[in-house]
Amino acid sequence: MLSKCANPRCSEILRYLHKGKIFCLAPTPEVQTATGKRNPALEERFWLCERCSKEMTLVWGGTQVKLVRLPFKVVEAPLPPAPKNEMRRRRPRARAVRAGREDR
């Protein structure tokens, strides 16, 4: 039964399922060989608390479960707004010659 965080350095106790993350890991061939069981329905369940699940995940490492740090996410800060150009662009004047006549 799950009772505490799978991170050995964390002492958080499982109280609510929505606080953290539950992992159902199917055994790898190495685990099946080590235990002598070939039952594909066998799954191990582990729980990481909310704090640990934001930083780590669980994977099979040979015959034991390993904690693996999640890749660091680079959060890009939004670019500052472009400076406003105080000088307004002049619109080009309409051509004086229209349909063969000149305006003065």
N, C-alpha and C positions, 0 to 999 in steps of 0.2 A: 504494500500500500504506500502511496505517496504521502509523505509527511513533512518533508522539508525540501528546500531548494537543492537541486542537483550539484550546485557549485559548492565544493567542500569548504570554501572560505566564507560562505554566507550561512547565516543561521536563521534565515527567514522561515517561518512555519507556514505550511499551506492551510489557509483558512477559507478562502473563497476561490472558486475556479476562474472567475473573471479577473483575478489579480495575478497576472503572470502568464506563462505559456506552458501547455502540456505537450510533450513530444511522445509519439508512438513510433518506436523504431523497430523495424523488422530485422531479425538477425541476419548477419552476413554469412557467407559460407564458412568463414573462419570460426564464427561463434557456433554454428551448427556442428562443425567438426569437433570443437573443444567440448561442447556439452553432450555430444552424441545424439542429439535430437534433430530429426529432419522434418519437424512440423512447421510448414510454411505459415500457419495461422498464429504461431507464437510471436507475440510482440512484447517488448519491454516499454514501460511507460515511465517518463521522467518529467519533473516539473522544474521550471526556472522561475524565480520570482520576477516581479515586474522590473525591478532595477537591473537584475542580471540578464534578463531576456532582451533588454535594449542594447546590451554590449556583447552578448555571446549567444552561441547556438550549440546544440549537441549533435555529435556524429559518432558513428562506430569507428573506433581506431583499433583495428585488429579484433581482439576479443573483449575489449572494454570500451565503455562510452567515454568520449573525450569532449572537453569544453573547447570550443574554437571561438576566437574573437571574430566578431562581424567586421567586414571591411569598413574602414573609416569613410564616412560620407562627407564629401566636400560640399558645403552649403555655400552657394555663390550669393554674395550680397548683391542686391539690385544696384544697377548703375545709377549714379546721381543724374538728375535731369540735366539736359544740355543747357548751357547758358543761353538766355534769350538775346538775340541780336537786336539792340535798340534802334539801329538804323533800318528803316523800312526800305524794302526794295521798290524802286520806281517801276511802275507799269509802263511798258512801251506805248508811245502815242499811236493812236489809230492813224492809219495812212490817210493823207489828205486827198489822195486821188482815188475816187470811187466812181466806177462806171463812167470813166472818161471826163469827170469834172473835178475841178480843184476848188477846195474851200480855202478861204483866206482868213 
